[in-house]
Amino acid sequence: MKRIPYTASADDLDGFAAMGMKRDALRLARQNLKNRVITAGLFNRSVNVILFQSDRLKSWSVLIEHAYARMSRREQGLARSWMFAYDYCLKDYARAARFIPRRFKGACDPHHLALATDTMLELGNRREARRLARRLPRAIREAGDPTEQAMLSCSLAEYLASEGKWNEAIRIWETVLSDSTFMENAVTGIMFVHVARALQTVHAGLQLLGKFKSQPDPQLEITLPGNEKVRLAKAERKLRRFEKLLERILPEKSWKELGIDPAKCFPY
């Protein structure tokens, strides 16, 4: 007689995860995903366990994708938000965008709204990011707990920072500082804005030095010949040192997160 495969219940998965039994929780998640028939509910719980318990998310890709493909279209619709969360955690933003929920409702959806906004920012789809970000203020007001509110606030602040609205972003990040989970995100965001402002000042100073060097003061050249050139060269070396230090903290590849166009650099 053919053996009927044991399917772990959602309670089994939650129980093992809650008790810190990582290996058992992941074993049951793997077993469920291998079953010929799997419901969206159990698929979602299994992926949730994997996201929180596994140290090697990429190794689950084939199993998760095949399990999702075996589900009916209706069940896939109920599971797409967790496919989205999985691909987002892999930083496969192009694939994740395919699974962004059409509607955000339910206990997990404030989290998915924040991830969806970040996904569109990563892909450079500013129009869609703007559309999603408009929903964040209401989601923040209706958040079920302070940590959820902090997560959504960080997402909104990151969007505003990417639009160059640094003061608004800082004000929102400051409301998150009391949350232990997202405090680091807030502090880092605020710090990067101040570093960007410092870089802006340094680059403006370098532009002014270039102007002074190309248009030297004739009076100074007469009274102190060569002195002005030496002084400007010394000032430039000092500013270049500051520039190098600041760009180690905020490299050019991160500028887009603060709405900075590298081609235009830092207009004063």
Backbone torsions as a table, in degrees:
resi	resn	phi	psi	omega
1	MET	NA	134.3	-179.0
2	LYS	-67.5	132.4	-178.8
3	ARG	-76.9	132.4	176.6
4	ILE	-81.7	121.8	-177.1
5	PRO	-63.9	136.9	177.2
6	TYR	-74.2	131.7	178.1
7	THR	-111.9	120.4	179.2
8	ALA	-67.6	138.7	177.6
9	SER	-80.3	166.5	176.3
10	ALA	-60.8	-35.0	178.9
11	ASP	-65.3	-38.1	177.4
12	ASP	-61.0	-48.3	-179.2
13	LEU	-61.5	-48.0	-179.4
14	ASP	-63.3	-38.0	-178.7
15	GLY	-65.1	-47.2	178.8
16	PHE	-63.2	-41.0	-179.0
17	ALA	-65.4	-42.3	-178.8
18	ALA	-65.3	-33.6	-179.1
19	MET	-84.7	2.3	179.7
20	GLY	75.4	17.2	-179.3
21	MET	-87.7	73.5	-172.9
22	LYS	-56.9	-49.6	-176.2
23	ARG	-61.9	-43.3	-179.1
24	ASP	-67.9	-40.4	179.7
25	ALA	-62.7	-44.3	179.9
26	LEU	-69.3	-34.5	177.5
27	ARG	-62.7	-44.3	179.1
28	LEU	-68.1	-37.0	177.4
29	ALA	-61.8	-44.0	178.6
30	ARG	-62.5	-42.0	-178.9
31	GLN	-62.9	-43.7	179.6
32	ASN	-62.9	-42.3	-177.5
33	LEU	-69.4	-20.5	178.2
34	LYS	-84.8	-16.3	-178.2
35	ASN	-62.1	144.7	-178.6
36	ARG	-62.2	-37.3	179.0
37	VAL	-119.5	128.6	179.1
38	ILE	-141.8	137.3	179.1
39	THR	-84.4	160.8	178.0
40	ALA	-62.9	-36.8	-178.5
41	GLY	-60.9	-46.2	-178.8
42	LEU	-74.2	-34.1	175.4
43	PHE	-60.1	-47.0	-178.3
44	ASN	-62.6	-42.9	178.7
45	ARG	-64.5	-39.3	-179.1
46	SER	-65.1	-45.0	178.5
47	VAL	-64.5	-38.1	178.1
48	ASN	-60.0	-44.7	178.1
49	VAL	-61.7	-43.0	-179.6
50	ILE	-61.6	-44.4	-178.3
51	LEU	-62.4	-35.7	-176.4
52	PHE	-91.7	-22.0	-172.5
53	GLN	-110.9	-26.7	-173.7
54	SER	-85.4	140.5	176.0
55	ASP	-94.5	-6.1	-177.6
56	ARG	-132.0	75.1	-174.6
57	LEU	-61.6	-38.6	-175.7
58	LYS	-60.3	-31.7	-176.7
59	SER	-67.1	-13.9	-179.4
60	TRP	-93.2	-4.7	-170.3
61	SER	-54.4	-52.9	-175.8
62	VAL	-62.5	-44.5	-178.6
63	LEU	-62.4	-44.8	-179.2
64	ILE	-66.6	-44.4	-179.2
65	GLU	-63.8	-40.8	179.4
66	HIS	-67.9	-39.5	178.3
67	ALA	-63.7	-41.2	178.7
68	TYR	-64.5	-40.7	-179.2
69	ALA	-65.1	-28.4	-178.3
70	ARG	-78.2	-15.1	-177.6
71	MET	-77.2	155.9	176.0
72	SER	-67.6	164.3	-179.5
73	ARG	-59.9	-37.8	179.1
74	ARG	-63.9	-45.6	179.8
75	GLU	-66.5	-35.5	176.5
76	GLN	-61.7	-39.0	177.9
77	GLY	-61.2	-35.8	179.7
78	LEU	-77.7	-17.4	-176.2
79	ALA	-105.3	-7.1	-171.5
80	ARG	-62.7	-30.5	-179.1
81	SER	-66.7	-30.5	178.7
82	TRP	-82.2	-27.8	169.1
83	MET	-63.7	-40.7	177.7
84	PHE	-60.9	-47.4	-178.8
85	ALA	-62.1	-39.3	-179.5
86	TYR	-65.0	-49.3	-179.5
87	ASP	-65.4	-33.4	176.7
88	TYR	-63.0	-44.0	-180.0
89	CYS	-66.1	-25.4	174.3
90	LEU	-80.0	-6.8	-176.3
91	LYS	64.7	25.9	173.3
92	ASP	-93.9	76.9	-169.8
93	TYR	-68.2	-34.2	179.6
94	ALA	-63.1	-43.8	178.1
95	ARG	-70.7	-40.1	-179.7
96	ALA	-59.0	-37.4	-177.7
97	ALA	-60.3	-28.2	179.4
98	ARG	-67.0	-22.3	-175.0
99	PHE	-108.7	7.5	178.6
100	ILE	-58.6	128.5	-178.2
101	PRO	-58.6	142.0	177.3
102	ARG	-71.8	-30.9	177.4
103	ARG	-130.5	147.5	179.2
104	PHE	-113.2	106.2	177.2
105	LYS	-153.4	150.5	-177.5
106	GLY	106.0	174.1	-172.4
107	ALA	-64.4	-36.3	-175.3
108	CYS	-87.5	-14.2	-169.3
109	ASP	-70.6	-27.2	171.8
110	PRO	-57.8	-38.8	177.0
111	HIS	-63.8	-44.3	-179.2
112	HIS	-68.8	-31.3	175.5
113	LEU	-62.8	-43.2	178.1
114	ALA	-63.7	-43.3	179.5
115	LEU	-66.0	-37.0	-179.9
116	ALA	-65.1	-41.4	178.2
117	THR	-61.9	-44.5	-180.0
118	ASP	-65.4	-37.7	178.7
119	THR	-60.1	-45.3	-179.1
120	MET	-67.1	-33.6	175.4
121	LEU	-66.2	-41.8	179.7
122	GLU	-63.7	-34.1	-179.5
123	LEU	-84.3	-5.5	-179.3
124	GLY	75.7	16.0	178.6
125	ASN	-88.5	81.5	-172.8
126	ARG	-69.3	-32.5	179.8
127	ARG	-62.9	-46.5	179.8
128	GLU	-71.5	-35.2	176.9
129	ALA	-62.3	-40.8	178.9
130	ARG	-63.9	-41.6	179.7
131	ARG	-61.8	-43.5	180.0
132	LEU	-70.7	-39.2	-178.0
133	ALA	-64.0	-28.7	178.5
134	ARG	-63.7	-21.0	-179.0
135	ARG	-88.2	-11.9	-175.4
136	LEU	-67.9	-42.8	-179.3
137	PRO	-56.2	-42.3	178.3
138	ARG	-66.7	-41.9	178.5
139	ALA	-61.3	-36.6	178.0
140	ILE	-64.7	-44.0	-179.7
141	ARG	-64.2	-34.2	-175.2
142	GLU	-96.3	7.2	-177.5
143	ALA	-58.6	141.9	-175.4
144	GLY	-77.3	-22.1	-179.8
145	ASP	-153.1	164.2	-176.5
146	PRO	-59.3	-36.5	-179.2
147	THR	-68.6	-40.2	176.3
148	GLU	-63.0	-41.7	177.7
149	GLN	-61.8	-41.3	179.4
150	ALA	-64.7	-41.1	179.2
151	MET	-60.9	-46.9	-179.9
152	LEU	-66.7	-36.6	178.8
153	SER	-64.8	-41.1	177.2
154	CYS	-61.7	-40.7	179.1
155	SER	-62.5	-43.3	178.6
156	LEU	-65.7	-42.0	179.5
157	ALA	-62.3	-41.4	179.6
158	GLU	-64.8	-37.6	177.0
159	TYR	-65.1	-46.9	-179.6
160	LEU	-61.7	-40.0	178.3
161	ALA	-62.5	-39.3	-179.9
162	SER	-67.5	-21.1	176.7
163	GLU	-89.0	0.4	-178.9
164	GLY	82.4	9.1	179.6
165	LYS	-91.5	69.4	-171.0
166	TRP	-65.6	-41.4	-178.5
167	ASN	-63.5	-42.3	177.9
168	GLU	-64.3	-40.7	179.8
169	ALA	-62.2	-44.3	-179.7
170	ILE	-62.2	-42.0	-179.6
171	ARG	-59.8	-38.8	179.6
172	ILE	-73.4	-43.3	178.2
173	TRP	-59.2	-36.0	-179.6
174	GLU	-63.0	-27.4	177.7
175	THR	-73.8	-13.6	-176.3
176	VAL	-95.1	-11.9	-172.1
177	LEU	-59.9	-23.5	-179.1
178	SER	-84.9	-3.5	180.0
179	ASP	-95.9	120.7	-174.1
180	SER	-65.6	-29.3	-177.9
181	THR	-73.4	-41.8	-174.1
182	PHE	-110.2	7.7	178.6
183	MET	-57.9	-42.9	-178.9
184	GLU	-61.4	-42.1	177.6
185	ASN	-58.8	-43.8	-177.7
186	ALA	-66.1	-46.5	-179.7
187	VAL	-61.3	-44.2	-179.9
188	THR	-62.7	-42.7	179.3
189	GLY	-61.9	-46.7	179.3
190	ILE	-62.3	-43.4	-179.8
191	MET	-61.1	-44.7	-178.9
192	PHE	-62.1	-37.3	177.4
193	VAL	-62.9	-43.9	179.8
194	HIS	-67.6	-35.0	176.1
195	VAL	-65.5	-41.6	178.3
196	ALA	-61.4	-39.8	178.0
197	ARG	-66.3	-38.3	177.6
198	ALA	-64.5	-41.9	177.4
199	LEU	-63.4	-39.1	178.4
200	GLN	-59.2	-43.2	179.1
201	THR	-65.9	-43.5	179.1
202	VAL	-61.5	-45.5	-179.1
203	HIS	-65.8	-36.0	176.0
204	ALA	-64.4	-40.0	178.0
205	GLY	-63.3	-39.9	178.7
206	LEU	-65.7	-37.1	176.7
207	GLN	-63.6	-41.4	178.6
208	LEU	-66.1	-40.0	177.7
209	LEU	-61.3	-40.8	177.4
210	GLY	-60.3	-39.7	178.3
211	LYS	-65.4	-44.3	-179.5
212	PHE	-64.5	-36.9	-179.3
213	LYS	-69.5	-36.0	-179.5
214	SER	-79.2	-21.3	-179.8
215	GLN	-129.7	70.6	-177.3
216	PRO	-64.3	150.5	178.6
217	ASP	-74.7	114.0	-177.4
218	PRO	-63.0	-31.1	-179.2
219	GLN	-65.4	-42.2	179.0
220	LEU	-67.3	-34.5	179.0
221	GLU	-64.7	-30.6	180.0
222	ILE	-77.6	-46.8	-175.7
223	THR	-77.3	-38.0	-178.9
224	LEU	-134.1	73.4	-176.2
225	PRO	-59.0	128.7	178.5
226	GLY	83.0	-17.9	-176.6
227	ASN	-68.5	-40.2	-178.1
228	GLU	-63.7	-40.7	-179.4
229	LYS	-63.2	-42.6	179.0
230	VAL	-64.5	-43.0	-178.4
231	ARG	-64.4	-42.7	179.8
232	LEU	-67.3	-37.2	178.2
233	ALA	-65.0	-39.6	178.5
234	LYS	-65.3	-41.7	179.1
235	ALA	-64.6	-38.9	179.6
236	GLU	-65.5	-42.9	178.8
237	ARG	-60.4	-38.2	179.9
238	LYS	-66.2	-44.8	179.9
239	LEU	-66.7	-35.2	178.2
240	ARG	-65.6	-35.0	176.1
241	ARG	-64.7	-43.4	177.5
242	PHE	-62.1	-43.0	-179.3
243	GLU	-59.2	-45.3	-178.9
244	LYS	-63.0	-43.4	179.5
245	LEU	-63.7	-44.3	-178.0
246	LEU	-67.9	-36.9	-179.5
247	GLU	-74.3	-15.8	171.5
248	ARG	-71.5	-31.8	177.5
249	ILE	-80.3	-41.7	-177.5
250	LEU	-125.0	82.0	-179.0
251	PRO	-66.4	160.4	-175.0
252	GLU	-57.3	-33.5	-178.9
253	LYS	-63.7	-17.1	179.8
254	SER	-95.6	-4.1	-174.3
255	TRP	-62.5	-34.9	-177.2
256	LYS	-62.7	-26.5	178.8
257	GLU	-66.0	-17.4	178.9
258	LEU	-113.1	18.7	176.1
259	GLY	70.4	25.7	-177.3
260	ILE	-102.3	127.6	177.6
261	ASP	-90.7	112.1	-178.5
262	PRO	-56.7	-30.5	-179.4
263	ALA	-65.8	-33.7	179.5
264	LYS	-95.5	-7.6	-178.9
265	CYS	57.3	-134.5	-177.4
266	PHE	-114.7	88.1	177.6
267	PRO	-62.2	138.4	-176.7
268	TYR	-75.8	NA	NA
